[in-house]
């Protein structure tokens, strides 16, 4: 790699315990190339889109995730060749100044404006030990195979370009610095598919000290989105520690992951609705009869988007219903059982429709809150699905309560925004 990839990293001394945030010299796209480089996460594209974008945009970050192989018959496995190509592409991007590194280590103020919503946060590096010791609290389980694949990518490339979203109780010192920097012109400012993204580097030593001390004074923080990413980074870091043996001291860059901290007032949680392919062996009448044992079932004349907790919408055979759980159906003390997704799973999906594991059962699918309710209805009317369930969004307070209780939410309980772009700011740690 050329000299352009290096910067001086300031040591950060933490007087308190949590969380350990670290300024870093992020890689950013050259300003004229922002729209060409930055992409949405890979899962947002179908294979045909990936190929088309890569061909049209030689500077797309896709070339650092899923590159085309000019000669797939070279020695080595396909995966080895892909990682080799990614590393070659990254070196080329830096040498050609497609990606530029900030000269001074800093934290970064990030603001995204979309759908009438403005959200701001602090983009940092965070030590994986805070996750491993439980100081960064989680509320979801992860799938090991998915962890393994991402951990291997991180280890082989050293590219951490998609941050974990972490939330915390608002802190006056952090919010004051945020407001002050937002009054300045941003360093990065561009629009993409109806959303606007802005970045301000924070490299003043006094401001960095205030921010690191402020974060260190927060007892616990919470993963809002990115459970697999943080678990994969921790897995990769533990593997590198084992490889380095006694040479490991905990300060190496591979011990840190990119994170964006947004306070609980900034994070937006949308509902995650359900579609079910069939009623199993039940007729419509049998299904509704079973449903009435646990829920009051009311006919609705319009599509049902629940306006409060413990109200579910259901669409079946061109008819909308309102479902309300009967008395004492749930434990008021248990924050997981209080969730509407838990009520749906425990009293409808599992016992009536025989969907015991929604992670693996092909009869159920999930639609995030950005999917219009008319689209859900259309999928049922087309015959692709037998029924749809609409849910009231989980609140950020419920997320915190579940994490504090060391509970685990059912899969696809929350659709959290913002969804970060890939390649806007990147930590290269190899």
C-alpha positions in Angstrom: 0.0 0.0 0.0 1.2 3.6 -0.6 1.9 6.1 2.0 -1.5 7.7 1.6 -3.2 4.9 3.7 -1.3 5.8 6.9 -2.1 8.3 9.6 -1.0 9.0 13.1 -3.4 7.4 15.6 -3.8 9.4 18.9 -3.8 7.3 22.1 -7.0 7.6 24.0 -6.8 7.2 27.8 -10.1 6.2 29.4 -10.7 7.1 33.0 -14.0 5.4 33.1 -15.4 2.1 31.9 -17.7 2.4 29.1 -17.7 2.5 26.1 -14.2 2.7 24.7 -14.5 4.9 21.6 -11.5 5.7 19.5 -10.8 8.4 16.8 -9.6 7.0 13.5 -8.5 8.1 10.1 -11.4 7.1 8.0 -11.3 6.4 4.3 -13.8 8.5 2.4 -14.7 8.7 -1.3 -13.2 11.6 -3.2 -15.9 14.2 -3.4 -16.5 14.1 -7.2 -16.9 10.3 -6.9 -19.3 10.1 -4.0 -22.3 9.0 -6.0 -20.2 6.4 -7.9 -18.5 4.9 -4.8 -21.2 4.7 -2.1 -23.8 1.9 -2.3 -26.5 0.4 -0.3 -25.8 -2.8 1.6 -25.3 -5.8 -0.7 -28.5 -7.5 0.3 -30.4 -4.6 -1.3 -29.4 -5.7 -4.8 -30.2 -8.7 -6.9 -27.3 -10.4 -8.7 -28.3 -8.8 -12.0 -28.2 -5.3 -10.4 -24.8 -6.0 -8.9 -23.3 -6.9 -12.3 -24.9 -3.9 -14.0 -23.8 -1.4 -11.4 -20.2 -2.8 -11.3 -20.0 -2.6 -15.1 -21.3 1.0 -15.2 -19.3 2.2 -12.2 -15.7 1.1 -12.0 -15.3 3.0 -8.7 -18.3 1.4 -7.0 -17.7 0.0 -3.5 -19.2 -3.3 -4.9 -15.7 -3.9 -6.3 -14.5 -4.2 -2.7 -17.3 -6.6 -1.7 -18.2 -8.8 -4.7 -15.7 -8.2 -7.4 -15.8 -9.8 -10.8 -12.9 -12.2 -11.6 -11.2 -11.6 -14.9 -9.6 -15.0 -14.8 -11.4 -17.5 -12.5 -9.0 -20.3 -13.6 -6.0 -18.9 -11.6 -4.6 -21.1 -8.9 -6.6 -21.0 -5.6 -10.2 -21.5 -4.5 -12.8 -19.0 -5.9 -13.0 -17.4 -2.4 -9.3 -17.0 -2.2 -9.3 -15.3 -5.6 -12.1 -13.0 -4.6 -10.3 -11.8 -1.5 -7.1 -11.3 -3.5 -9.0 -9.3 -6.1 -10.7 -7.2 -3.3 -7.3 -6.3 -1.8 -5.9 -5.4 -5.3 -9.0 -3.2 -5.9 -8.6 -1.5 -2.6 -4.9 -0.7 -3.2 -5.9 0.6 -6.7 -8.7 2.8 -5.2 -6.3 4.4 -2.7 -3.5 4.9 -5.2 -5.9 6.5 -7.7 -7.4 8.6 -4.9 -10.9 7.1 -5.4 -10.7 6.7 -1.6 -8.9 9.3 0.4 -7.9 9.0 4.0 -8.5 11.8 6.5 -5.1 13.1 7.7 -6.0 13.6 11.3 -7.7 10.9 13.4 -11.2 12.0 14.5 -14.7 11.1 15.3 -17.3 12.0 12.7 -20.7 13.6 13.0 -23.2 12.0 10.7 -26.6 13.3 9.6 -29.1 11.6 7.4 -32.3 13.2 6.2 -35.0 10.9 4.6 -38.8 10.5 4.5 -39.2 13.8 6.5 -37.0 12.4 9.3 -33.6 13.9 10.4 -31.2 11.7 12.4 -27.8 12.5 13.7 -25.1 10.4 15.4 -21.4 10.1 16.2 -19.4 7.7 13.9 -16.6 6.1 15.9 -14.5 3.0 16.5 -15.6 1.0 19.5 -13.6 -1.7 21.3 -14.9 -5.2 20.9 -14.3 -6.0 24.5 -17.3 -3.8 25.4 -19.4 -6.2 23.4 -17.8 -9.3 24.7 -18.2 -8.2 28.4 -21.8 -7.2 27.9 -21.4 -3.5 28.3 -22.8 -3.1 24.9 -26.1 -4.9 25.4 -27.9 -6.9 22.7 -31.5 -8.0 22.1 -31.3 -10.5 19.2 -29.7 -13.9 18.6 -27.4 -14.3 15.6 -26.9 -17.1 13.1 -23.4 -18.6 13.4 -23.0 -19.4 9.7 -23.8 -15.7 8.8 -21.3 -14.6 11.5 -18.6 -16.9 10.1 -18.9 -15.6 6.5 -18.7 -12.0 7.6 -15.9 -12.6 10.0 -13.9 -14.3 7.2 -14.4 -11.3 4.9 -13.2 -8.9 7.7 -10.2 -11.0 8.4 -9.2 -11.4 4.8 -9.8 -7.8 3.7 -9.5 -5.6 6.8 -12.4 -3.5 5.4 -15.0 -2.4 7.9 -17.4 -0.2 5.9 -20.8 -0.8 7.4 -21.2 0.5 11.0 -23.2 -1.0 13.9 -26.0 1.3 15.2 -25.7 1.8 18.9 -28.2 3.8 21.0 -27.7 5.5 24.4 -29.6 7.8 26.8 -29.1 11.4 25.6 -26.0 13.0 27.1 -25.8 16.8 27.2 -22.1 17.1 26.3 -22.5 14.9 23.2 -25.6 16.8 22.1 -23.9 20.2 22.6 -21.0 19.3 20.3 -23.4 17.8 17.8 -25.3 21.0 17.6 -22.2 23.2 17.3 -20.8 21.2 14.4 -24.0 21.0 12.5 -23.9 24.8 12.2 -20.8 24.4 10.0 -20.6 23.3 6.4 -20.3 19.5 6.2 -17.2 17.9 4.6 -19.3 15.3 2.8 -22.8 16.1 1.5 -24.7 14.2 -1.1 -28.1 12.8 -2.0 -28.9 9.2 -2.9 -32.4 7.8 -3.8 -34.3 10.4 -1.8 -32.0 10.6 1.2 -29.3 13.2 2.1 -26.1 12.2 3.9 -23.7 14.6 5.6 -20.5 14.1 7.5 -18.5 16.5 9.7 -15.0 15.4 10.9 -14.4 16.1 14.6 -10.6 16.3 15.0 -10.2 19.1 17.6 -8.4 17.6 20.6 -10.5 19.4 23.1 -13.8 18.2 21.4 -12.4 14.7 21.2 -11.6 14.6 24.9 -15.1 15.8 25.8 -16.7 13.2 23.6 -14.6 10.3 24.7 -15.1 11.2 28.4 -18.8 11.6 27.8 -19.2 8.2 26.2 -17.0 6.7 28.9 -19.4 8.0 31.5 -22.4 6.1 30.1 -22.8 2.8 32.0 -24.4 0.8 29.2 -25.3 1.3 25.6 -27.5 -0.9 23.3 -27.3 -2.4 19.9 -30.1 -0.9 17.8 -29.1 -2.6 14.6 -26.2 -4.7 13.4 -26.1 -7.7 15.7 -24.4 -9.9 13.1 -21.9 -7.3 12.2 -20.7 -6.8 15.8 -20.7 -10.5 16.5 -18.6 -11.1 13.4 -16.1 -8.4 14.2 -15.7 -9.9 17.7 -15.2 -13.3 16.3 -12.6 -12.1 13.9 -10.8 -10.1 16.6 -10.6 -13.1 18.9 -9.2 -15.2 16.0 -6.5 -12.6 15.4 -5.6 -12.4 19.1 -5.2 -16.1 19.1 -2.9 -15.9 16.1 -0.8 -13.1 17.6 -0.5 -14.9 21.0 1.7 -12.9 23.4 2.1 -10.1 20.9 -1.5 -9.1 21.3 -2.0 -6.2 23.7 -5.6 -5.1 22.9 -4.8 -1.8 21.2 -4.5 -3.2 17.7 -7.0 -1.8 15.2 -8.6 -5.2 14.6 -10.0 -4.9 18.2 -12.2 -2.0 17.1 -15.3 -1.9 15.0 -17.1 1.0 13.3 -20.1 2.2 15.1 -22.6 5.1 14.9 -24.0 6.2 18.3 -27.4 7.8 18.1 -29.3 8.6 21.3 -32.7 7.0 21.9 -34.5 10.1 20.7 -32.8 9.8 17.3 -33.3 6.1 16.5 -36.5 5.2 14.6 -38.0 1.7 15.0 -40.6 0.6 12.4 -42.8 -2.5 12.5 -41.9 -5.8 10.9 -45.0 -7.4 9.4 -45.6 -11.1 8.6 -46.9 -13.0 5.6 -48.0 -16.6 5.9 -48.3 -18.8 2.8 -51.2 -21.1 4.0 -53.4 -22.1 6.9 -51.9 -25.6 7.0 -54.6 -28.2 7.3 -57.2 -25.7 8.6 -60.2 -24.2 6.9 -60.8 -20.5 7.3 -63.6 -21.2 9.7 -61.4 -23.5 11.8 -58.6 -21.0 11.9 -60.8 -18.2 13.1 -62.4 -20.5 15.7 -58.9 -21.3 17.1 -58.0 -17.7 17.0 -60.9 -16.7 19.1 -59.7 -18.7 22.1 -56.9 -16.2 22.7 -58.0 -13.1 20.9 -61.1 -10.9 20.5 -61.6 -10.9 16.7 -63.3 -7.8 15.1 -64.1 -7.1 11.5 -62.5 -4.0 10.1 -63.8 -2.0 7.1 -60.3 -0.6 6.2 -56.7 -1.8 6.2 -55.4 -2.2 9.8 -52.2 -0.4 10.8 -52.2 -0.9 14.6 -52.1 2.4 16.4 -51.2 1.0 19.8 -49.5 -1.9 21.6 -51.4 -5.2 21.8 -53.5 -4.6 18.7 -52.8 -6.8 15.7 -54.1 -6.4 12.2 -54.8 -9.5 10.0 -55.8 -9.8 6.4 -57.5 -13.0 5.3 -59.7 -13.8 2.3 -60.1 -10.1 1.3 -61.2 -9.1 4.8 -59.3 -7.1 7.4 -59.6 -8.0 11.1 -58.5 -6.4 14.4 -57.1 -8.9 17.0 -56.8 -7.9 20.6 -55.4 -10.4 23.2 -57.7 -11.5 25.9 -57.0 -10.7 29.5 -53.9 -12.2 31.2 -52.6 -13.6 27.9 -49.2 -12.2 28.6 -46.9 -11.6 31.6 -46.7 -7.9 32.4 -43.3 -8.4 34.0 -41.5 -10.2 31.2 -40.4 -7.6 28.5 -40.1 -10.3 25.8 -43.6 -11.7 26.4 -45.0 -8.2 26.3 -44.0 -7.8 22.7 -46.7 -8.2 20.1 -44.3 -10.3 17.9 -44.1 -12.7 20.9 -47.9 -12.8 21.2 -48.2 -13.5 17.5 -45.6 -16.3 17.7 -46.8 -17.9 21.0 -50.5 -17.9 20.4 -51.0 -17.9 16.6 -48.0 -18.9 14.5 -46.8 -21.8 16.7 -49.9 -23.5 18.1 -52.4 -22.8 15.3 -50.4 -22.6 12.1 -47.6 -24.9 13.3 -44.8 -22.4 12.5 -42.4 -23.3 15.3 -39.2 -21.7 14.1 -39.8 -18.6 12.0 -36.1 -18.4 11.2 -36.2 -21.5 9.1 -39.9 -22.1 8.2 -40.4 -21.3 4.5 -44.1 -20.8 5.1 -43.5 -17.4 6.7 -41.9 -14.2 5.3 -41.2 -10.8 6.7 -41.8 -7.3 5.4 -40.2 -4.2 7.0 -42.2 -1.2 7.8 -41.3 0.6 4.6 -43.4 -1.9 2.6 -46.8 -0.2 2.0 -49.8 -2.0 3.5 -51.4 -2.1 0.0 -48.4 -4.3 -1.1 -49.1 -6.7 1.7 -52.8 -6.9 0.8 -51.9 -7.5 -2.9 -49.6 -10.4 -2.0 -52.5 -12.1 -0.2 -55.0 -11.3 -3.0 -52.7 -12.8 -5.6 -52.7 -16.1 -3.8 -49.0 -16.1 -3.1 -49.9 -15.9 0.6 -53.0 -16.8 2.6 -52.8 -14.1 5.2 -50.9 -11.1 6.5 -50.3 -9.8 10.0 -49.6 -6.1 10.7 -48.0 -5.1 14.0 -47.5 -2.0 16.1 -43.8 -1.0 16.1 -41.6 -2.1 19.0 -40.5 1.0 20.9 -36.9 1.9 21.7 -37.9 1.6 25.3 -38.9 -2.0 24.8 -35.6 -2.7 23.0 -33.8 -1.3 26.1 -36.0 -3.3 28.5 -35.4 -6.6 26.7 -31.6 -6.0 26.5 -31.5 -5.0 30.2 -33.3 -8.3 31.1 -30.8 -10.2 28.9 -33.8 -11.3 26.8 -33.9 -12.2 23.1 -36.6 -10.9 20.8 -38.2 -13.2 18.2 -36.5 -12.8 14.8 -37.5 -9.8 12.6 -39.0 -7.9 15.5 -37.6 -4.5 14.6 -37.0 -2.6 11.4 -34.5 0.1 12.6 -33.6 3.3 10.8 -31.4 4.7 9.6 -30.0 1.9 7.3 -26.4 2.9 6.6 -24.8 3.2 3.3 -21.7 1.1 2.5 -18.5 2.9 1.7 -19.3 6.4 3.1 -16.7 6.1 5.8 -14.5 3.0 6.0 -12.0 1.8 8.6 -9.2 -0.2 7.0 -7.4 -2.1 9.8 -5.0 -4.4 8.1 
